[in-house]
Amino acid sequence: MDKKKKFIYIISTIYISLFTILVFYMVYFTAVKQKQISVHPQNTRLNNLEQEVIRGDIYDTNMKVLATTVNDTRKYPKGSLYAHVIGYSQRGKTGVEALANTELLYPDYNIPSLFRNAFLNEKFQGRDVVLTLDDRYQSAIAKAMKGKKGGVIVIEPATGKIRAMYGSPGFDPNNINQDWETLTKDTKNSPLVNRVTHGLYPPGSTFKIITALAYMTQDKAGGMDLTYDCQGKITGADYTIQCYNKTAHGVVGLKEAFYKSCNAYFIKLSEKISSKDLRNAAEQAGFNDTLPFDMSYAKSKFQLTEADSNFERAATYIGQGKTLVSPLHMAMIISAIANDGVMMKPYVLDYSMNKKGYVKVKYLPQYQKAAMSEVSAKRLQDMMIDVVQQGTGAKIKNKSLIIGGKTGTAQNETDKDHSWFAGFAKQKEDDKNQIAFAVIVENGGKGAEALAVTQKILDVYKNME
């Protein structure tokens, strides 16, 4: 009898436990995960929900309307200005329209809305979404990039807030359906591609930041400084690589070679930095790895191996060869430098709210990792400031701002070289409201085009309240 009772107790305990788990499971998914499930892209009910809910509006940080719904039609008042970052909600969903889908379609279930839906056949209203983007930057960048191809991004290093993201050429999302066939067939311009997130380019001399960082990582005491007498070119076993315009820079150390962008010096550093050391520095900065970013993007690539030729090795140390980077990733690296080595997660969603203005979801800055030591970051800051004060970036020197950066010319086998500038700006030392940015102008030549676009970013920043 005791054995039968014991067996019954065991079976009862199992059934009670399973029932408790089932109840918890149901409560969890109905109370905690109800919102995510109700509007998840893989939820088949989503198609029905699209018919029941008016998609919420999208605003920039100053409450300028970037997307709205009028008579069941999605409208984009700024046309092509935000085409890539806001995206579209027809032909699938891209950009913020995809990223914020949960909030934009989250129904305002309350007694009045339920009544209007039941008896007046009115749709529910989705939540509005406010972004970190600032139309002042976006508009200035678009004007500067008119007639050019490339990508530009502006980030706040201390928070990770993305203040601008612009790719050119773009498209008008208001006409996405009627222009779809033309857009998809335009392989020459690829207007549907967000060049900021999916454009992969040789970094050119902007990669000298990583080469310098690899050298600094070995130089823990801060006293090592290789000097080299640059004669305007450097010759190896199977290559001769020149400095820009064959300029002989003379005897230079790391600091001078950086602001003068001396190719010969940075190739000479390969005697001090192994390809493994360079790979480690690159991968610590995010190459060959996933980035902390919620939209889709292309991974940056560092592909140098021990088996590569001497020429390939030399080219990699100055940002040529097989290395590829996106403007998004380059701006993240610059942000980490400006933020004393700390990389924050870049983001575009600031908060969502209902039509009464009550905030429902607030997105906060997120620490990602220490991309480099504080000592190395501060040394790079000083070196990048020298680039603007007395080096290749002197065209954007400004007495009222502290500006640092690195110019870059990315060689292009099929056309003119690409023009890079990646940097940061602040009003004063220890300014927590500083910005970081990356600019690439395809076929822009030897740096001037990217500097011209950067100047427009600085003009906006200087006039901020």
C-alpha positions as CSV (number, residue, x, y, z in Angstrom):
1,M,0.0,0.0,0.0
2,D,2.8,2.4,0.8
3,K,4.4,1.7,-2.5
4,K,1.1,2.6,-4.3
5,K,0.7,5.8,-2.3
6,K,4.3,6.7,-3.1
7,F,3.7,6.1,-6.8
8,I,0.5,8.2,-6.8
9,Y,2.4,11.1,-5.0
10,I,5.1,11.0,-7.7
11,I,2.7,11.0,-10.6
12,S,0.6,13.8,-8.9
13,T,3.8,15.8,-8.4
14,I,4.8,15.4,-12.0
15,Y,1.4,16.4,-13.3
16,I,1.2,19.4,-10.9
17,S,4.7,20.5,-12.0
18,L,3.8,20.2,-15.7
19,F,0.6,22.2,-15.1
20,T,2.4,24.9,-13.2
21,I,5.0,25.2,-16.0
22,L,2.2,25.4,-18.6
23,V,0.4,28.1,-16.7
24,F,3.7,30.0,-16.3
25,Y,4.4,29.6,-20.0
26,M,1.0,31.0,-21.0
27,V,1.2,33.9,-18.5
28,Y,4.8,34.8,-19.7
29,F,3.8,34.9,-23.4
30,T,0.5,36.6,-22.9
31,A,1.7,39.2,-20.4
32,V,5.4,39.7,-21.1
33,K,5.9,38.7,-24.7
34,Q,2.4,39.7,-26.0
35,K,3.7,42.8,-27.8
36,Q,6.6,41.1,-29.5
37,I,4.5,38.2,-30.6
38,S,1.6,40.2,-31.8
39,V,3.7,42.2,-34.3
40,H,6.7,39.9,-35.0
41,P,7.6,39.7,-38.7
42,Q,7.2,35.9,-38.7
43,N,3.8,36.1,-37.1
44,T,1.1,35.2,-39.7
45,R,-1.3,37.5,-37.9
46,L,0.9,40.4,-38.9
47,N,-0.8,40.7,-42.3
48,N,-4.2,41.0,-40.6
49,L,-2.7,43.5,-38.1
50,E,-1.5,45.7,-41.0
51,Q,-5.2,46.0,-42.0
52,E,-6.3,46.8,-38.4
53,V,-3.7,49.4,-37.4
54,I,-2.7,52.7,-38.8
55,R,1.1,52.6,-38.9
56,G,2.7,55.2,-36.5
57,D,4.6,58.2,-37.6
58,I,8.4,58.6,-37.6
59,Y,10.1,61.8,-36.5
60,D,13.6,63.2,-36.2
61,T,15.0,64.3,-32.9
62,N,13.4,67.8,-33.4
63,M,10.0,66.3,-34.2
64,K,10.2,66.8,-38.0
65,V,8.0,64.3,-39.7
66,L,10.0,61.7,-41.7
67,A,7.2,59.2,-42.4
68,T,3.5,59.2,-41.9
69,T,0.3,57.4,-43.1
70,V,-2.3,59.3,-45.1
71,N,-5.5,57.5,-46.2
72,D,-3.7,54.1,-45.8
73,T,-0.8,55.2,-47.9
74,R,2.7,55.6,-46.4
75,K,4.2,59.0,-47.1
76,Y,7.7,60.3,-46.8
77,P,7.7,64.1,-46.7
78,K,11.5,64.4,-47.1
79,G,11.5,62.2,-50.3
80,S,14.9,60.6,-50.9
81,L,16.6,62.4,-48.0
82,Y,16.2,59.6,-45.6
83,A,15.6,56.8,-48.1
84,H,18.1,54.3,-46.8
85,V,17.9,54.9,-43.1
86,I,14.1,55.2,-42.8
87,G,13.6,52.7,-45.6
88,Y,10.1,51.7,-46.9
89,S,7.2,49.5,-45.8
90,Q,6.2,48.3,-49.2
91,R,8.0,45.6,-51.1
92,G,9.0,44.3,-47.7
93,K,10.3,46.5,-45.0
94,T,13.8,48.1,-44.7
95,G,15.6,50.6,-42.4
96,V,13.7,52.0,-39.5
97,E,10.4,50.8,-41.0
98,A,11.7,47.3,-40.3
99,L,13.6,48.0,-37.1
100,A,10.7,49.8,-35.4
101,N,8.0,47.6,-36.9
102,T,6.9,46.4,-33.4
103,E,6.3,49.9,-32.1
104,L,4.8,51.3,-35.3
105,L,2.2,48.6,-35.4
106,Y,1.6,48.3,-31.7
107,P,-2.2,48.9,-31.3
108,D,-3.5,51.5,-28.9
109,Y,-5.8,49.1,-27.1
110,N,-8.1,51.0,-24.7
111,I,-11.8,51.3,-24.2
112,P,-12.4,54.3,-26.6
113,S,-10.3,52.7,-29.4
114,L,-12.0,49.3,-28.9
115,F,-15.4,51.0,-29.1
116,R,-14.5,52.9,-32.2
117,N,-13.1,49.8,-33.8
118,A,-16.1,47.7,-33.0
119,F,-18.9,50.1,-33.8
120,L,-17.4,52.7,-36.1
121,N,-15.0,50.4,-37.9
122,E,-12.1,52.7,-37.2
123,K,-8.6,51.3,-37.2
124,F,-6.4,51.3,-34.1
125,Q,-3.5,53.7,-34.0
126,G,0.2,52.5,-33.9
127,R,2.8,54.2,-31.8
128,D,5.0,57.0,-33.1
129,V,8.7,56.7,-33.1
130,V,11.2,59.5,-32.5
131,L,14.8,58.9,-33.8
132,T,18.2,60.2,-32.9
133,L,18.6,61.6,-36.4
134,D,18.9,65.3,-36.8
135,D,17.6,66.9,-40.0
136,R,20.1,69.7,-39.8
137,Y,23.0,67.3,-40.3
138,Q,21.1,65.2,-42.8
139,S,20.0,68.1,-45.0
140,A,23.5,69.7,-45.0
141,I,25.2,66.4,-45.9
142,A,22.7,65.7,-48.8
143,K,23.4,69.2,-50.2
144,A,27.2,68.6,-50.0
145,M,26.8,65.1,-51.6
146,K,24.6,66.3,-54.5
147,G,25.8,64.6,-57.7
148,K,28.3,62.4,-55.8
149,K,28.3,58.7,-54.8
150,G,29.2,57.6,-51.3
151,G,28.1,57.4,-47.7
152,V,28.2,59.7,-44.6
153,I,27.5,59.0,-41.0
154,V,27.6,61.2,-37.8
155,I,27.6,59.6,-34.3
156,E,27.8,60.9,-30.8
157,P,30.8,59.0,-29.3
158,A,29.6,59.3,-25.7
159,T,26.1,57.8,-26.3
160,G,26.2,56.0,-29.7
161,K,23.3,58.1,-31.0
162,I,23.4,58.3,-34.8
163,R,22.8,61.9,-35.8
164,A,22.9,61.4,-39.6
165,M,23.1,58.5,-42.1
166,Y,23.1,59.4,-45.7
167,G,23.9,57.3,-48.8
168,S,24.0,58.6,-52.4
169,P,22.6,57.9,-54.9
170,G,19.3,57.1,-53.3
171,F,15.6,56.8,-54.3
172,D,12.2,58.3,-53.5
173,P,10.4,55.8,-51.2
174,N,7.1,57.5,-52.1
175,N,7.5,56.0,-55.5
176,I,9.0,52.6,-54.5
177,N,6.3,50.5,-56.2
178,Q,6.3,52.3,-59.6
179,D,10.1,52.6,-59.7
180,W,10.9,49.2,-58.4
181,E,11.9,47.5,-61.7
182,T,14.1,50.5,-62.7
183,L,15.8,50.6,-59.3
184,T,16.5,46.9,-59.1
185,K,18.0,46.8,-62.6
186,D,20.3,49.8,-62.0
187,T,23.4,47.9,-61.2
188,K,25.7,50.8,-62.1
189,N,24.4,53.1,-59.3
190,S,22.8,50.5,-56.9
191,P,20.4,53.2,-55.5
192,L,18.7,50.7,-53.2
193,V,22.0,49.9,-51.4
194,N,22.7,51.8,-48.1
195,R,26.4,52.6,-48.7
196,V,26.9,53.6,-45.1
197,T,26.0,50.1,-43.8
198,H,26.6,47.9,-46.8
199,G,29.2,49.7,-48.8
200,L,32.6,48.0,-48.3
201,Y,35.6,50.1,-49.4
202,P,39.4,49.9,-49.1
203,P,40.1,52.2,-46.2
204,G,43.1,53.8,-47.7
205,S,45.2,55.8,-45.3
206,T,42.4,55.9,-42.7
207,F,43.6,52.3,-41.9
208,K,46.9,53.8,-40.6
209,I,44.9,54.4,-37.4
210,I,44.8,50.6,-37.0
211,T,48.5,50.2,-37.9
212,A,49.5,52.9,-35.4
213,L,47.2,51.3,-32.8
214,A,49.0,47.9,-33.3
215,Y,52.3,49.6,-32.9
216,M,51.1,51.4,-29.7
217,T,49.8,48.1,-28.3
218,Q,53.4,46.8,-28.4
219,D,54.7,50.1,-27.0
220,K,53.1,49.8,-23.5
221,A,55.6,52.1,-21.9
222,G,55.0,54.8,-24.5
223,G,58.6,55.4,-25.3
224,M,59.1,53.4,-28.5
225,D,59.2,55.5,-31.6
226,L,60.7,54.1,-34.8
227,T,62.2,56.8,-37.0
228,Y,62.7,56.5,-40.8
229,D,64.2,58.7,-43.4
230,C,61.5,58.8,-46.1
231,Q,62.8,59.5,-49.6
232,G,59.4,59.5,-51.2
233,K,59.2,55.8,-51.8
234,I,60.0,52.4,-50.3
235,T,61.2,49.3,-52.1
236,G,60.8,45.7,-51.1
237,A,61.5,42.3,-52.6
238,D,58.7,42.6,-55.1
239,Y,57.4,46.1,-54.9
240,T,58.1,49.9,-54.9
241,I,55.4,52.0,-53.3
242,Q,55.5,55.8,-53.4
243,C,54.3,58.4,-51.0
244,Y,51.6,60.8,-52.4
245,N,53.1,62.9,-55.2
246,K,56.5,61.1,-54.5
247,T,56.9,63.6,-51.6
248,A,60.1,62.9,-49.6
249,H,59.1,63.5,-45.9
250,G,62.6,63.2,-44.5
251,V,63.2,61.8,-41.1
252,V,59.9,61.1,-39.4
253,G,58.6,59.4,-36.3
254,L,55.1,58.0,-35.7
255,K,53.6,61.4,-35.0
256,E,55.0,63.1,-38.1
257,A,54.4,60.2,-40.4
258,F,50.8,60.0,-39.3
259,Y,49.9,63.7,-40.0
260,K,51.9,63.7,-43.2
261,S,50.4,60.3,-44.1
262,C,53.8,58.8,-45.1
263,N,53.3,55.5,-46.8
264,A,57.0,54.6,-46.6
265,Y,57.0,54.9,-42.8
266,F,53.9,52.8,-42.2
267,I,55.2,50.1,-44.5
268,K,58.5,50.2,-42.6
269,L,56.5,49.5,-39.4
270,S,55.8,46.0,-40.8
271,E,59.3,45.2,-39.5
272,K,58.1,45.9,-36.0
273,I,54.5,44.7,-36.3
274,S,53.8,41.2,-37.5
275,S,50.8,40.5,-39.7
276,K,49.4,38.6,-36.7
277,D,49.8,41.7,-34.5
278,L,48.1,43.8,-37.1
279,R,45.2,41.3,-37.5
280,N,44.8,41.3,-33.7
281,A,44.5,45.1,-33.6
282,A,42.1,45.1,-36.5
283,E,39.9,42.4,-35.0
284,Q,39.9,44.1,-31.6
285,A,38.5,47.1,-33.5
286,G,35.7,45.0,-35.1
287,F,37.1,43.7,-38.4
288,N,36.0,40.2,-39.2
289,D,33.4,40.4,-36.5
290,T,29.7,41.2,-35.9
291,L,29.0,44.9,-35.0
292,P,26.7,46.0,-32.2
293,F,24.1,47.4,-34.6
294,D,20.5,46.4,-35.0
295,M,20.0,47.1,-38.7
296,S,21.5,44.9,-41.4
297,Y,25.1,45.6,-42.4
298,A,28.1,44.1,-44.2
299,K,31.1,42.9,-42.1
300,S,34.4,44.7,-42.5
301,K,37.2,42.4,-43.7
302,F,40.8,42.1,-42.8
303,Q,42.2,39.3,-45.0
304,L,46.0,39.4,-44.8
305,T,47.6,36.0,-44.1
306,E,51.2,34.8,-43.6
307,A,51.0,33.3,-47.1
308,D,50.4,36.6,-48.9
309,S,53.1,38.2,-50.9
310,N,55.4,41.0,-49.7
311,F,53.5,43.4,-51.9
312,E,50.2,42.4,-50.4
313,R,51.6,42.7,-46.9
314,A,53.0,46.2,-47.6
315,A,49.8,47.4,-49.2
316,T,47.7,46.2,-46.2
317,Y,49.7,48.3,-43.7
318,I,48.7,51.4,-45.6
319,G,45.0,50.4,-46.1
320,Q,45.1,49.0,-49.5
321,G,45.2,45.3,-50.5
322,K,42.2,43.1,-49.6
323,T,41.1,45.1,-46.5
324,L,37.5,46.4,-46.7
325,V,35.5,48.6,-44.3
326,S,32.1,50.3,-44.2
327,P,31.6,53.9,-43.3
328,L,29.5,52.7,-40.3
329,H,32.3,50.7,-38.9
330,M,34.9,53.4,-39.6
331,A,32.7,55.9,-37.7
332,M,32.5,53.5,-34.8
333,I,36.3,53.2,-34.6
334,I,36.6,57.0,-34.6
335,S,33.9,57.2,-31.9
336,A,35.8,54.8,-29.7
337,I,39.0,56.9,-30.1
338,A,37.2,60.1,-29.3
339,N,35.5,58.4,-26.3
340,D,38.9,57.4,-24.7
341,G,38.8,53.9,-26.1
342,V,35.2,53.0,-25.2
343,M,32.9,51.9,-28.0
344,M,29.2,52.5,-27.5
345,K,26.5,50.7,-29.4
346,P,25.3,53.0,-32.3
347,Y,21.5,53.4,-32.5
348,V,18.8,55.3,-34.2
349,L,15.6,54.6,-32.2
350,D,15.3,57.2,-29.4
351,Y,11.8,56.5,-28.0
352,S,8.3,55.5,-29.0
353,M,5.1,57.3,-27.8
354,N,1.4,57.2,-28.2
355,K,-0.7,59.9,-29.9
356,K,-1.1,61.7,-26.5
357,G,2.7,62.1,-26.3
358,Y,3.3,59.6,-23.5
359,V,6.6,57.8,-23.9
360,K,6.1,54.0,-24.0
361,V,9.6,52.7,-24.8
362,K,12.9,54.6,-24.2
363,Y,16.1,53.4,-25.8
364,L,19.2,54.1,-23.7
365,P,22.9,54.2,-24.5
366,Q,24.7,50.8,-24.3
367,Y,28.3,50.2,-23.5
368,Q,29.8,47.7,-26.0
369,K,33.5,47.2,-25.2
370,A,36.9,48.8,-24.7
371,A,38.1,48.8,-28.3
372,M,41.6,50.0,-27.2
373,S,43.3,51.3,-24.0
374,E,42.7,54.8,-22.8
375,V,46.4,55.6,-23.3
376,S,46.3,54.6,-26.9
377,A,43.0,56.4,-27.6
378,K,44.4,59.7,-26.2
379,R,47.6,59.3,-28.3
380,L,45.5,58.8,-31.4
381,Q,43.4,61.8,-30.5
382,D,46.5,64.0,-30.4
383,M,47.8,62.5,-33.7
384,M,44.5,63.0,-35.4
385,I,44.3,66.7,-34.2
386,D,47.8,67.2,-35.7
387,V,46.4,65.9,-39.1
388,V,44.1,68.9,-39.1
389,Q,46.4,71.4,-37.5
390,Q,49.4,70.8,-39.7
391,G,48.9,67.8,-41.9
392,T,46.8,66.5,-44.8
393,G,43.5,67.7,-43.3
394,A,44.5,71.3,-42.8
395,K,41.7,72.5,-45.2
396,I,39.1,72.1,-42.4
397,K,41.1,73.7,-39.6
398,N,38.9,75.9,-37.5
399,K,39.9,78.2,-34.6
400,S,36.7,77.7,-32.7
401,L,36.7,73.9,-32.8
402,I,39.0,71.1,-31.8
403,I,39.0,68.8,-34.9
404,G,40.9,65.6,-35.4
405,G,40.8,63.1,-38.2
406,K,42.5,61.1,-40.9
407,T,42.4,61.5,-44.6
408,G,42.4,58.6,-46.9
409,T,42.7,57.8,-50.6
410,A,41.4,54.4,-51.5
411,Q,42.7,53.1,-54.8
412,N,40.2,52.0,-57.3
413,E,41.3,49.8,-60.2
414,T,38.4,50.7,-62.5
415,D,38.1,54.4,-62.0
416,K,39.3,57.4,-60.0
417,D,40.3,56.8,-56.4
418,H,37.8,57.1,-53.5
419,S,38.2,60.0,-51.1
420,W,37.9,59.3,-47.3
421,F,37.9,61.5,-44.2
422,A,37.1,60.1,-40.8
423,G,37.3,62.2,-37.7
424,F,35.8,63.9,-34.6
425,A,35.0,67.4,-33.5
426,K,34.4,69.1,-30.2
427,Q,33.8,72.6,-28.9
428,K,36.3,72.2,-26.1
429,E,38.4,69.7,-24.2
430,D,36.4,67.0,-22.3
431,D,33.3,68.0,-24.4
432,K,30.7,65.2,-23.9
433,N,28.7,66.6,-26.9
434,Q,31.4,65.9,-29.4
435,I,30.7,64.2,-32.7
436,A,32.5,61.5,-34.8
437,F,31.9,61.0,-38.5
438,A,33.1,59.1,-41.5
439,V,32.8,60.3,-45.1
440,I,33.6,58.5,-48.3
441,V,33.1,60.0,-51.7
442,E,33.4,57.4,-54.5
443,N,35.9,58.5,-57.2
444,G,36.5,61.7,-55.2
445,G,40.2,61.7,-55.8
446,K,42.9,62.6,-53.3
447,G,40.9,63.6,-50.2
448,A,39.6,67.0,-51.1
449,E,36.0,65.9,-51.9
450,A,35.6,64.2,-48.5
451,L,37.0,67.2,-46.7
452,A,34.5,69.4,-48.5
453,V,31.6,67.3,-47.2
454,T,33.1,67.2,-43.8
455,Q,33.2,71.0,-43.7
456,K,29.4,71.1,-44.1
457,I,29.1,68.7,-41.1
458,L,31.4,71.0,-39.0
459,D,29.4,74.0,-40.0
460,V,26.2,72.5,-38.6
461,Y,28.0,71.3,-35.4
462,K,29.5,74.7,-34.8
463,N,26.1,76.4,-35.0
464,M,24.3,73.9,-32.7
465,E,22.7,75.5,-29.6
